Each structure stands twice: as C-alpha cells, then as structure tokens.
Amino acid sequence: MKAGLPVIILLVLGSVPALGQELRAQLSPRDFTTLAAEIGAKVERIAVREGERFKKGDTLVAFDCSIQRAQLAEARASLSAADKTVAVNARLLELQTIGKLESDVALAERDKARAREAAGAAVTAKCAVPAPFDGRVVEQKVRAQQYVQPGQALLDVLDDSVLELDFVVPSKWLVWLKPGHGFQVAIDETGKTYPVKLTRVGARIDPVSQSVRITGAIGGHFPELSAGMSGRVLLSPP
C-alpha cells in the first residue's frame, strides 16, 4: 500500500454542539474487521505483524492443512475411479451386458464422489486467509504453531485508504450545508489543518435533538495522519 493513504475521522460527541462550541474529532478507519478461522487447524505462518501493511488478496495467515489436502487427494482419486466406471458401464449398457439399474448406480456413485471432491476443495481453500482490502494489522490475536478453532479471531485489520469525517450537526444547518461544501479539520498531533469536503447527508433527521449526521472526506493524501489522532472540526454557519 502507498504511504499516506487517507484515514477516517469520527466525531466524538454526546449531543449536538451549540453554535460556536468546539467540535472534537478523532481519526478512525473507514473499514475495519476481525478476521477469523473458518476451519480447525494449526497456524503454520502469519505473514504480517501488528502495524504492517498489506495488499488486498495477500495471504495474511496460512494453516497447516496436510490432512485436509490428503483428504482432497483421496476424494479426487475416488472421483477419477467413478468416472472410469461410468464410462465402462456406458459401453457395457450399449452392448446390453449390464442392466440400466447398474449403470444408474454407477452414475450416482460418481455424483457422490464429485460432491466429496467439491467439499474437500472448499475446505482446502480456507487453509489461507486472504486480505479483504488494502490495509494494516491492528492486533495479532494468535501465534504461529497455535491450534485454532473455527470462528476463533486471528487478526484485527483496518483499511486506512480513505479519509472520512462523520459527525452530527443541527438539522437547520442543512439550509446551507450541502454535498460539496468545503471546510477544515485541525489535527492536534500534527499541528496542521486538512481540507475536508462534505460528501453525503444522513437520510434521517433525529426529531428529538433536531440533528442530522453528515459525512465528509479529506481532500488529498497525508502520510503523517494515523488512526487515533484527534483534533477540531472547523465548521460553523455562515
């Protein structure tokens, strides 16, 4: 992943700010997830460590699947034998040396072998955990040579390739606050301000607080920004 890809900004507010009140914000990823094991197996290799970057499709965790691969090889051999039996029976049926029932049983056995082969291939495909997007590792939850169960968490990962600013404003601001509106956010850790452009407005206004959630995007790529940084949203009515 290229350095300096955007990060998400999430406003931390308990309620809608009053006019002139400082809007505090925190940098957070747009997308994040916990990758989990889909099979029970021993962890053979972890390709990335905490803080390291990866590309979409990269193998992040590999399992020792020697047993599963052996089972798949056995299923494929059974399917090959079943295919040959069906081919021979088809010829014998033409010569009327076997009955149709025997031929049909062979066809059914071939279908069963094909299903076992497909199941084995599906299991073996889960022996490697691919990256769902470009991103970074937040936390490594298992170690190499550790046996894991299906559903057990492996890695927390995030996608910091897009900067988004998600926060709440009074609904009356929608008179002038429209998609495309530009403003800035000042980040404490860098001491700099960054351009933000409003990208979308929430679909529903809260009738109690008379507020609405809006989303903006950082305009540009800034390598100094990291998730967890905080600052002030510089936005006020005209």
C-alpha positions in Angstrom: 0.0 0.0 0.0 1.3 3.5 -0.7 2.1 5.6 2.3 -0.2 8.4 3.2 -3.4 6.9 2.2 -6.4 8.5 3.8 -7.9 7.7 7.2 -11.4 8.1 8.6 -12.4 10.8 11.0 -15.2 10.1 13.5 -16.7 12.9 15.6 -16.9 12.1 19.3 -20.0 13.9 20.6 -22.5 13.1 23.2 -25.0 15.6 21.7 -25.4 18.2 19.0 -23.0 21.1 19.6 -24.2 24.6 20.3 -23.3 27.3 17.9 -19.7 28.3 18.4 -18.9 25.2 20.5 -15.7 23.4 19.5 -16.2 20.1 17.6 -13.7 17.5 18.7 -12.9 14.7 16.3 -10.8 11.5 16.2 -9.2 9.8 13.3 -10.6 6.3 12.7 -10.6 3.8 9.9 -13.5 3.7 7.4 -13.5 -0.1 7.3 -12.2 -2.5 9.9 -12.8 -6.1 10.7 -11.7 -9.1 12.7 -10.5 -12.0 10.5 -11.4 -15.4 11.9 -10.5 -19.0 11.2 -13.1 -20.9 9.2 -11.5 -24.3 9.9 -9.9 -26.0 12.9 -6.2 -26.2 12.2 -2.7 -25.3 13.4 -1.4 -21.9 12.3 1.6 -22.5 10.0 2.5 -18.9 9.2 1.5 -15.4 9.9 2.6 -13.2 7.1 2.1 -9.8 8.7 2.6 -8.3 12.1 1.0 -5.6 14.1 1.3 -2.2 12.3 2.4 -3.8 9.0 0.7 -3.0 5.7 -0.8 -5.5 3.2 -2.5 -5.5 -0.2 -5.9 -6.9 -1.0 -5.7 -10.6 -1.7 -2.4 -11.1 0.2 -2.3 -14.2 2.3 -2.2 -13.0 5.9 -2.5 -16.3 7.7 -1.7 -19.8 6.5 -2.7 -23.0 8.2 -1.2 -26.5 8.3 -3.7 -28.3 6.1 -1.8 -31.6 5.3 -4.7 -33.7 6.5 -7.2 -31.7 4.5 -5.1 -31.9 1.4 -4.7 -35.6 1.8 -8.5 -36.0 2.1 -8.9 -33.9 -1.1 -6.4 -36.1 -3.0 -8.4 -39.2 -1.8 -11.6 -37.6 -3.0 -10.2 -36.8 -6.4 -8.9 -40.3 -6.8 -12.3 -41.6 -5.9 -13.9 -39.3 -8.5 -11.4 -40.4 -11.2 -12.3 -44.1 -10.5 -16.0 -43.3 -10.5 -15.7 -41.5 -13.9 -13.9 -44.6 -15.4 -16.6 -46.9 -14.0 -19.3 -44.8 -15.6 -17.5 -44.7 -18.9 -17.1 -48.5 -18.9 -20.7 -49.1 -17.8 -22.0 -46.8 -20.6 -20.2 -49.0 -23.1 -21.5 -52.2 -21.5 -25.0 -50.9 -21.4 -24.8 -50.3 -25.2 -23.7 -53.9 -25.6 -26.6 -54.9 -23.2 -24.2 -56.8 -20.9 -25.4 -54.9 -17.8 -28.7 -53.5 -16.8 -29.8 -49.9 -16.6 -30.0 -50.1 -12.8 -26.3 -51.0 -12.5 -25.5 -48.1 -14.8 -27.6 -45.7 -12.8 -26.0 -46.8 -9.5 -22.6 -46.0 -11.0 -23.8 -42.6 -12.1 -25.0 -42.0 -8.5 -21.7 -43.1 -7.1 -19.9 -40.7 -9.4 -22.1 -37.8 -8.2 -21.3 -38.7 -4.6 -17.6 -38.7 -5.4 -17.9 -35.4 -7.2 -19.6 -33.9 -4.1 -16.9 -35.1 -1.8 -14.3 -33.6 -4.1 -16.0 -30.3 -4.1 -16.3 -30.3 -0.3 -12.7 -31.1 0.1 -11.7 -28.3 -2.3 -13.8 -25.9 -0.4 -12.2 -26.8 2.9 -8.7 -26.6 1.4 -9.4 -23.2 0.0 -9.9 -22.0 3.6 -6.3 -23.0 4.5 -5.2 -19.5 3.7 -6.8 -16.3 5.0 -6.6 -13.5 2.3 -6.7 -9.8 3.0 -10.2 -8.4 2.3 -8.8 -5.0 1.4 -5.6 -2.9 1.3 -4.8 -2.0 4.9 -2.8 -2.5 8.1 -2.8 -5.0 11.0 -4.2 -3.5 14.2 -3.8 -6.5 16.5 -2.4 -10.1 16.1 -4.6 -12.4 18.2 -2.8 -15.8 17.6 0.7 -17.0 17.1 2.4 -19.5 14.7 2.1 -23.1 15.7 -1.1 -22.4 17.7 -4.1 -24.6 17.1 -7.3 -22.6 16.4 -10.9 -23.5 16.3 -13.4 -22.4 13.6 -14.6 -18.9 14.4 -11.6 -18.0 16.5 -10.3 -14.5 15.9 -6.9 -14.2 14.1 -6.2 -10.6 13.2 -7.8 -7.2 13.7 -7.3 -5.3 10.4 -8.3 -1.9 9.1 -8.5 0.0 5.8 -7.0 3.4 6.2 -7.0 4.2 2.5 -9.9 6.7 2.7 -10.4 9.7 4.9 -14.0 10.2 6.0 -15.4 12.7 8.5 -18.6 11.5 10.1 -20.3 13.8 12.6 -23.6 15.4 13.8 -24.8 18.9 13.1 -28.1 20.7 13.8 -30.7 19.9 11.1 -31.2 23.6 10.4 -27.7 23.7 9.0 -28.9 21.8 6.0 -30.2 25.1 4.6 -26.6 25.9 3.7 -24.6 22.7 4.3 -24.8 20.7 1.1 -22.7 18.0 -0.5 -19.5 19.6 -1.9 -19.3 22.1 0.9 -15.7 22.6 2.0 -14.3 23.1 5.5 -11.2 22.0 7.5 -10.1 19.9 10.4 -7.2 20.8 12.7 -5.3 17.7 14.0 -3.6 18.1 17.4 -0.7 15.7 16.8 0.5 17.3 13.6 -0.5 20.9 14.3 -1.8 21.2 10.8 -5.2 21.7 9.2 -6.5 19.5 6.4 -9.2 20.2 3.8 -12.5 18.3 4.1 -15.4 18.2 1.6 -18.9 17.1 2.5 -19.8 14.0 0.6 -23.2 13.0 1.9 -26.0 13.8 4.3 -27.8 11.4 6.6 -31.2 10.0 5.4 -33.0 10.8 8.7 -33.2 13.8 11.0 -33.4 13.0 14.7 -36.7 14.6 15.8 -35.7 14.8 19.5 -32.3 16.5 19.1 -33.1 18.1 15.7 -29.8 16.9 14.4 -28.5 15.0 11.3 -25.4 13.0 10.6 -23.2 14.1 7.7 -20.1 12.7 6.2 -17.1 14.4 4.6 -13.8 13.3 3.0 -10.3 14.5 3.5 -9.1 16.0 0.2 -5.6 14.5 -0.5 -3.1 12.0 0.8 -1.3 12.8 4.0 1.3 10.3 5.3 1.6 11.9 8.7 -2.0 11.0 9.6 -2.7 7.9 11.6 -5.8 6.4 13.2 -6.4 7.6 16.7 -5.2 11.2 16.1 -7.7 13.8 17.2 -8.5 17.5 16.6 -11.1 20.1 15.9 -13.6 20.3 13.1 -13.5 23.9 11.8 -17.1 24.3 10.7 -19.7 26.9 11.6 -22.7 28.5 9.9 -22.1 31.4 7.5 
